[in-house]
Amino acid sequence: MSSSGSRMVRHSLRMMAGTFLSRILGLAREVLTAALFGATRQLDAFLVAYTLANLSRRLLAEGALSAAFVPEFSRSLEKDGPEAARSLARQTLAVLLAATGVVTVAGILAAPLLVRIMAPGFDLEGASTAVYLTRLMFPFLVFISIAALAMGVLNSLDCFFVPAIAPALSNVVFIAFLAIVTLRWGVRGLAYAVLLGGISQMVLQWLWSAKKGFALLPAMPRRDNEALARAMKLFLPYAAGLSLNQLIPLISRMLGSFLQEGAISVLNYADRVLQLPLGLFVIAISQAILPQLSRQILAGEEDFFKGVREALRFGLFMVLPVALGMALFSGEIVHLLFFRGAFGEWAWRGTAGALAMYSFGLPGMACSTILLRALYARGLPREAMAVTAFSVVANVVFSLLLIKPLQINGLALASSLAFSGTAVLAWRLLPGERGAEKLFPRSWSLPVAAGLSLMGAVLVSLKMLFSYPLYGSILAKGSWMLLPLLLGAGVYAVVTWKAGSPEWAWISEAFGVRP
């Protein structure tokens, strides 16, 4: 049995537990937003502005900062001790505050240009609203960057639950504030809610890192700090590569601004539903394995590649049944979550179609995210940048090919195809043995294939036998959704367990149970 596999699963499960709460509250936030604003040009303007502010979170909290800082911090903690690691964290914070301050001011000044680039199809009123909201939300970058650094420290200390629930606190603050001020402030209340959520996320993780003995206070960077120099040297190429990757949602929203009113909102709602499994499984696993992979490099190449293979297999083991269920039940999921208030039939059908297209790319998103983490841990910034550049080019090509025949669905499908191609390229660029048999041995692929086949048969049969209660109560709709999904998940779990999937041994060991 693989102790590294069980350790990865144990850390991932902690991340998943916190992330599950965060994503459920995130969905509740979107349900409230949908009921209050529907799919309108005002909300489109907010989403364009929020995309610019949110790039900082995806770039830093889930991207370049973790990729550059966590490996160096983990190695410093392992080799040089807590005091050296503490010094590295504080000097990194000083650099981070200076950089984010400059970027925030530049973003506020350049807001009209950024909005014009992102949403060239907006009319004057929509563009003016987006510019105002962009300027209001850009300080979010500073707060979430400090939170990201604290998260990197906590993850390196094998503390995963608190960073995972920090977004839950942010969502609670968002929901409470929005419920209070919406009638008076309208879409402006969304922007203030985002800022307050970012502050709460920063405070929680800062306090917890201080409790662990790593109070993040800025210290003057020292030129002789080799770990800081290596982290900063890696940060720029990682940031460039991940910035390219973040062009994918920008491209979708830019092209969506040329479609009918509400197209950007529809893509956003579908993406928000996708974020639940993406964050619960993909981001949780990739965040959990980065410190482990960084330490495994010190132990040798074989340990490192073994860790990568185990992470890919575990990620797909969890994501594939979710993607299948989401594709088959996209319409019902969206109807249950959003169909009320200002969210009408057009928005429902558009969001359901986009969600189905996104679900096809979920396995590719899982693999590409994990493999990019492996490239970061391995210290291969050029390869990581090549992968993300390919992803952007592929997304542009597929979007232009599919937007005319498939409209909104074409933009979602283009993202899925681009991520799937990215995963293949990332695997080819990672040094080491790449044989499919070693990555996906028959002991893994046969149980998973059997489980998915039987799960799909059960879900399709139940969907054909029992009609969705379109006009029923929330309880009736929720019960209708819960039964087939639980049965399908149960079938997949039993089949893969009985067929001997190694993931069940890891899960058992992670819980301290003898398999």
C-alpha positions in Angstrom: 0.0 0.0 0.0 1.3 3.5 -0.8 1.8 5.6 2.3 2.3 8.6 0.1 -1.0 7.9 -1.6 -2.8 7.6 1.8 -1.1 10.8 3.0 -2.2 12.6 -0.2 -5.8 11.4 0.3 -5.8 12.4 4.0 -4.6 15.9 3.1 -7.0 16.1 0.2 -10.0 15.0 2.3 -9.3 17.8 4.8 -9.2 20.3 1.9 -12.4 18.7 0.5 -14.2 19.0 3.8 -13.6 22.7 4.0 -14.0 23.3 0.3 -17.4 21.6 0.3 -18.7 24.0 2.8 -17.2 26.9 0.9 -18.6 25.8 -2.4 -22.1 25.1 -1.1 -22.1 28.7 0.3 -20.8 29.9 -3.0 -23.7 28.3 -4.7 -26.1 29.9 -2.2 -24.5 33.2 -3.1 -25.1 32.6 -6.8 -28.7 31.5 -6.1 -29.3 34.8 -4.2 -27.6 36.8 -7.0 -29.7 35.0 -9.7 -32.9 35.7 -7.8 -32.1 39.4 -7.4 -30.5 40.2 -10.7 -31.3 37.4 -13.2 -29.4 37.5 -16.4 -29.2 41.3 -17.2 -26.8 43.8 -18.6 -26.3 45.3 -15.1 -25.1 41.9 -13.8 -23.0 41.4 -17.0 -21.2 44.7 -16.1 -20.5 43.5 -12.6 -19.2 40.1 -13.8 -16.8 41.8 -16.2 -15.5 44.0 -13.3 -15.4 41.0 -11.0 -13.5 39.0 -13.5 -10.7 41.5 -13.5 -10.6 41.5 -9.6 -11.0 37.8 -9.4 -8.0 37.2 -11.7 -5.8 38.1 -8.7 -7.3 35.3 -6.7 -6.9 32.7 -9.4 -3.4 34.0 -10.3 -2.2 34.3 -6.7 -4.3 32.1 -4.4 -4.4 29.2 -6.8 -1.5 30.1 -9.0 1.9 31.7 -9.2 2.3 32.7 -5.6 1.6 29.1 -4.4 3.7 27.6 -7.2 6.8 29.8 -6.5 6.5 30.2 -2.7 5.2 26.9 -1.4 8.1 24.7 -2.8 10.7 27.1 -1.4 9.0 27.5 1.9 8.5 23.7 2.3 12.2 23.1 1.5 13.3 25.8 3.8 11.2 24.5 6.6 12.5 20.9 6.0 16.2 21.8 5.6 16.8 25.0 7.5 14.2 25.0 10.2 11.2 27.2 11.3 13.2 30.5 11.8 14.5 30.5 8.3 11.1 29.7 6.9 9.5 32.4 9.0 12.0 34.9 7.7 11.3 33.9 4.1 7.6 34.3 4.6 7.9 37.8 6.0 10.3 39.0 3.3 8.0 37.6 0.7 5.1 39.5 2.2 7.0 42.8 1.9 7.6 42.1 -1.8 4.0 41.1 -2.3 2.6 44.2 -0.7 4.7 46.5 -2.9 3.8 44.6 -6.1 0.1 44.4 -5.4 0.0 48.1 -4.4 1.4 49.1 -7.8 -0.9 46.7 -9.7 -3.9 48.0 -7.8 -3.2 51.6 -8.6 -2.5 50.7 -12.3 -5.7 48.7 -12.5 -7.8 51.6 -11.2 -6.3 54.0 -13.6 -6.5 51.7 -16.6 -10.1 50.5 -15.8 -11.7 52.1 -18.9 -9.1 50.4 -21.2 -9.5 47.0 -19.5 -13.3 47.1 -19.8 -13.1 48.1 -23.4 -10.8 45.1 -24.1 -12.9 42.6 -22.0 -16.3 43.6 -23.2 -16.1 45.4 -26.6 -19.7 44.7 -27.2 -21.0 46.7 -24.2 -23.0 49.9 -24.8 -22.1 53.2 -23.1 -24.2 52.5 -20.0 -22.9 49.0 -19.5 -19.3 50.0 -20.0 -19.6 53.0 -17.6 -21.0 50.7 -14.9 -18.3 48.1 -15.5 -15.6 50.8 -15.2 -17.0 52.1 -11.9 -17.3 48.6 -10.4 -13.8 47.7 -11.6 -12.3 50.6 -9.7 -14.3 49.8 -6.6 -13.1 46.2 -6.5 -9.5 46.4 -7.5 -8.2 46.7 -3.9 -9.5 43.1 -3.5 -6.1 42.2 -5.0 -4.2 43.3 -1.9 -6.4 41.5 0.6 -6.6 38.2 -1.3 -2.8 38.2 -1.9 -2.1 38.3 1.8 -4.6 35.5 2.3 -2.9 33.5 -0.5 0.5 33.9 1.3 -1.0 32.8 4.6 -2.6 29.8 2.8 0.7 28.8 1.4 2.3 28.9 4.9 -0.5 26.8 6.4 -0.5 24.2 3.6 3.2 23.8 4.0 2.6 23.1 7.7 0.1 20.4 6.7 -2.8 22.6 7.7 -5.4 22.3 5.0 -8.9 22.7 6.6 -8.7 26.3 7.7 -7.5 27.7 4.3 -10.3 25.6 2.7 -13.0 27.1 4.8 -11.7 30.7 4.5 -13.8 31.2 1.3 -16.8 30.0 3.3 -16.5 32.9 5.7 -16.1 35.2 2.7 -19.3 33.8 1.2 -21.2 34.2 4.5 -20.1 37.9 4.7 -21.1 38.3 1.0 -24.6 36.8 1.4 -25.3 38.8 4.6 -24.1 42.1 3.2 -26.0 41.6 -0.1 -29.2 40.7 1.7 -29.0 43.9 3.7 -28.1 46.5 1.0 -29.3 45.2 -2.3 -32.6 47.1 -2.4 -30.8 50.4 -1.8 -27.5 49.9 -3.6 -28.4 47.5 -6.4 -25.4 46.0 -8.3 -23.0 48.3 -6.4 -23.8 46.2 -3.3 -22.2 43.2 -5.0 -18.9 45.0 -5.3 -18.8 46.0 -1.7 -19.7 42.5 -0.7 -16.7 41.2 -2.7 -14.4 43.6 -0.8 -15.7 42.6 2.6 -15.5 38.9 1.7 -11.8 39.3 0.7 -11.0 41.1 4.0 -12.6 38.4 6.1 -10.7 35.7 4.2 -7.4 37.5 4.8 -8.1 38.0 8.5 -9.0 34.4 9.2 -5.9 32.9 7.6 -3.5 35.6 9.0 -4.7 34.9 12.5 -4.4 31.1 12.0 -0.9 31.3 10.7 0.0 33.5 13.6 -1.4 30.9 15.9 0.9 28.3 14.3 3.9 30.6 15.1 4.1 32.3 11.7 2.7 35.8 12.2 3.0 37.4 8.7 4.5 40.8 9.3 6.5 42.4 6.5 10.3 42.4 6.8 12.9 44.1 4.6 13.9 41.7 1.8 17.6 40.6 2.1 19.7 40.1 -1.0 21.5 37.1 0.5 18.2 35.2 1.0 18.7 32.6 -1.7 15.3 31.0 -1.2 13.5 34.3 -1.7 15.6 35.0 -4.8 14.7 31.5 -6.2 11.0 32.1 -5.4 11.0 35.6 -7.1 12.9 34.2 -10.1 10.2 31.6 -10.5 7.3 33.8 -9.8 7.5 36.0 -12.9 7.4 33.1 -15.5 4.7 31.3 -13.4 2.7 34.5 -13.3 3.1 35.0 -17.0 2.0 31.5 -17.7 -0.9 31.6 -15.4 -1.9 35.0 -16.7 -2.2 33.4 -20.1 -4.4 30.6 -18.6 -6.7 33.2 -17.2 -7.3 34.6 -20.7 -9.7 31.7 -21.2 -12.6 33.1 -19.2 -11.8 36.5 -20.5 -12.0 35.3 -24.1 -15.3 33.6 -23.3 -16.8 36.7 -21.8 -15.4 39.0 -24.5 -17.0 36.9 -27.2 -20.1 36.5 -25.1 -20.6 40.3 -25.1 -21.4 40.0 -28.8 -24.2 37.4 -28.2 -27.6 38.2 -26.8 -28.1 40.1 -23.5 -27.4 37.9 -20.5 -24.9 35.6 -22.3 -22.1 36.5 -19.9 -24.4 35.9 -17.0 -25.4 32.5 -18.3 -21.8 31.4 -18.7 -21.1 32.6 -15.2 -23.9 30.7 -13.6 -22.8 27.5 -15.4 -19.2 28.1 -14.3 -20.3 28.7 -10.7 -22.0 25.3 -10.6 -18.9 23.8 -12.2 -16.8 25.3 -9.4 -18.3 23.0 -6.8 -16.8 19.8 -8.1 -13.8 21.7 -9.5 -12.9 23.2 -6.1 -14.0 20.2 -4.1 -11.9 17.7 -5.9 -9.4 19.3 -8.4 -8.3 22.4 -6.5 -8.3 20.5 -3.2 -6.1 17.7 -4.5 -3.7 20.0 -6.4 -3.3 22.3 -3.3 -2.7 19.3 -1.1 -0.1 17.7 -3.2 2.2 20.7 -3.9 4.0 20.7 -0.6 4.2 16.9 -0.7 5.7 16.9 -4.3 8.2 19.6 -3.2 9.4 17.3 -0.5 9.4 14.2 -2.7 11.8 15.9 -5.1 14.3 16.0 -2.3 13.8 12.2 -1.8 14.4 11.4 -5.5 12.8 11.4 -8.9 11.0 8.1 -8.5 9.1 9.3 -5.4 8.1 12.5 -7.3 6.7 10.7 -10.4 5.0 8.2 -8.2 3.3 11.1 -6.4 2.2 12.6 -9.7 0.7 9.4 -11.0 -1.1 8.8 -7.7 -2.6 12.3 -7.8 -3.8 12.0 -11.4 -5.4 8.6 -10.7 -7.1 9.8 -7.5 -8.3 13.0 -9.2 -9.9 11.2 -12.1 -11.3 8.5 -9.7 -13.2 11.3 -8.0 -14.0 13.6 -11.0 -15.2 11.1 -13.7 -18.4 10.1 -11.9 -19.2 13.7 -11.1 -18.7 14.7 -14.7 -21.0 11.9 -15.9 -23.8 12.9 -13.4 -23.4 16.6 -14.2 -23.7 16.0 -18.0 -26.8 13.8 -17.6 -28.6 16.1 -15.1 -27.5 19.5 -16.1 -31.0 20.8 -16.8 -32.4 19.5 -13.6 -29.4 20.8 -11.5 -29.8 24.4 -12.9 -33.6 24.4 -12.6 -33.3 23.3 -8.9 -30.6 25.9 -8.0 -31.6 29.0 -10.0 -35.1 28.9 -11.5 -36.9 31.5 -9.4 -37.3 35.3 -9.3 -35.6 37.1 -12.2 -34.1 33.9 -13.5 -36.4 32.8 -16.3 -36.7 30.0 -18.8 -34.2 31.4 -21.3 -31.5 31.7 -18.6 -32.3 28.2 -17.3 -32.0 26.5 -20.7 -28.9 28.5 -21.6 -27.1 27.8 -18.3 -28.0 24.1 -18.5 -26.6 23.8 -22.0 -23.4 25.5 -21.0 -23.0 23.4 -17.9 -23.3 20.2 -19.9 -20.6 21.4 -22.2 -18.4 22.4 -19.3 -18.8 18.9 -17.7 -17.2 17.2 -20.7 -14.0 19.1 -19.8 -13.9 18.4 -16.1 -11.5 15.4 -16.4 -9.2 17.5 -18.6 -9.4 20.4 -16.1 -8.5 18.0 -13.3 -5.5 16.5 -15.1 -4.1 19.8 -16.4 -4.4 21.5 -13.0 -2.5 18.6 -11.2 0.1 18.4 -14.0 0.8 22.1 -13.9 1.3 21.8 -10.1 3.8 19.0 -10.9 5.6 21.3 -13.4 5.8 24.0 -10.8 7.1 21.7 -8.1 9.7 20.3 -10.6 10.9 23.9 -11.3 9.9 23.9 -15.0 8.5 27.4 -15.7 9.1 27.3 -19.5 7.2 24.1 -19.9 4.4 25.4 -17.7 4.2 28.6 -19.8 4.2 26.5 -23.0 1.2 24.5 -21.7 -0.8 27.5 -20.8 0.0 29.3 -24.0 -1.3 26.3 -25.9 -4.4 26.3 -23.8 -5.2 29.9 -24.7 -4.5 29.4 -28.5 -6.7 26.2 -28.5 -9.5 28.1 -26.7 -9.4 30.9 -29.2 -9.5 28.5 -32.1 -12.3 26.4 -30.7 -14.3 29.4 -29.7 -14.2 31.0 -33.1 -15.1 27.7 -34.7 -18.0 26.9 -32.4 -19.5 30.2 -31.4 -21.5 30.6 -34.6 -23.1 27.1 -34.8 -23.5 26.6 -31.0 -23.6 30.2 -29.6 -23.2 30.1 -25.8 -22.7 26.3 -25.7 -19.9 26.7 -28.2 -17.9 28.9 -25.8 -18.3 26.5 -23.0 -17.4 23.5 -25.2 -14.3 25.4 -26.5 -13.0 25.7 -22.9 -13.5 22.0 -22.3 -11.7 21.0 -25.4 -8.8 23.4 -24.7 -8.3 22.0 -21.2 -8.4 18.5 -22.4 -5.7 19.2 -25.0 -3.7 21.1 -22.3 -3.7 18.0 -20.1 -2.2 15.8 -22.9 0.5 18.4 -23.6 1.4 18.9 -19.9 1.8 15.1 -19.5 4.1 15.0 -22.6 6.3 17.8 -21.3 6.8 16.4 -17.8 10.1 14.5 -17.7 9.9 10.8 -16.8 8.2 7.7 -17.9 4.9 8.5 -19.6 3.6 5.1 -20.7 -0.2 4.9 -20.5 0.1 1.5 -18.8 2.1 2.9 -16.0 -0.1 5.9 -15.5 -3.4 4.0 -15.9 -2.8 0.3 -15.2 -5.5 -2.2 -15.8 -6.0 -2.6 -12.0 -7.1 1.1 -12.1 -8.8 1.5 -15.5 -11.0 -1.6 -15.5 -12.7 -1.0 -12.1 -13.3 2.7 -13.0 -14.7 1.8 -16.5 -17.0 -0.8 -15.0 -18.2 1.6 -12.3 -18.9 4.4 -14.7 -20.8 2.1 -17.1 -23.1 0.8 -14.5 -23.5 4.2 -12.9 -24.5 5.7 -16.3 -27.0 2.9 -16.9 -28.6 3.5 -13.5 -28.9 7.2 -14.0 -30.3 7.0 -17.5 -32.9 4.4 -16.4 -34.1 6.4 -13.4 -34.3 9.6 -15.6 -36.5 7.8 -18.1 -38.7 6.1 -15.5 -39.4 9.2 -13.3 -40.1 12.6 -14.7 -38.6 15.7 -13.1 -41.3 17.7 -11.1 -40.9 20.9 -13.1 -43.6 22.7 -11.2 -43.2 20.9 -7.9 -41.9 22.3 -4.6 -38.2 22.7 -3.8 -38.5 19.6 -1.5 -39.9 17.6 -4.4 -37.3 18.7 -6.8 -34.5 18.2 -4.4 -35.7 14.7 -3.5 -36.0 13.8 -7.2 -32.3 14.9 -7.7 -31.0 13.3 -4.6 -32.2 9.8 -5.1 -30.7 9.0 -8.5 -27.4 10.8 -7.7 -27.0 8.9 -4.5 -27.9 5.6 -6.2 -25.5 6.3 -9.0 -22.7 7.3 -6.7 -23.4 4.2 -4.6 -23.2 1.9 -7.6 -19.9 3.5 -8.7 -18.4 3.2 -5.2 -19.5 -0.5 -4.7 -18.3 -1.6 -8.2 -14.9 0.1 -7.9 -14.5 -1.2 -4.3 -15.4 -4.8 -5.1 -13.2 -4.6 -8.2 -10.2 -3.6 -6.1 -9.5 0.0 -7.0 -6.4 1.0 -5.0 -8.0 4.4 -4.1 -10.2 2.6 -1.6 -7.1 1.3 0.2 -5.8 4.9 0.4 -9.1 6.2 1.7 -9.3 3.5 4.3 -5.7 4.2 5.5 -6.4 7.9 5.5 -9.3 7.2 8.0 -7.1 4.8 10.0 -9.2 1.8 9.0 -7.5 -1.4 7.9 -8.7 -2.2 4.4 
